[in-house]
């Protein structure tokens, strides 16, 4: 898995490519946590993720819990496969799942 970070209009966008699973969830968590120092709202873009398993979902849930505790705005964007996995375990609302980057940006601006 590879991660990238962009900051646009005071919103950080984390983009990930590859697989978010038991082998990469620690790397994912470290990358996100290390870049959340400035309290900007952020988007986790998973549109280029090929595979998401329960460990990956766990990392997303843990990140969401930390954000809710510190009242930090966030959203998750996923391709159809990722979105289907998230919805299957009924985490769409909890993770503020949006179908595209534009919807996620609008969600965080409001």
Buried (B, 14 or more C-beta within 10 A) or exposed (E): BEBEEEEEEEBBBBBBBBBBBEEBBEBBBEBBEEBBEEEBBBBBBBBBBBBBBEBBBEBBBBBBEBBEEEEBBBBBBBBEBBBEBBBEEEBBEBBBBBEEBEBBBEBBEE
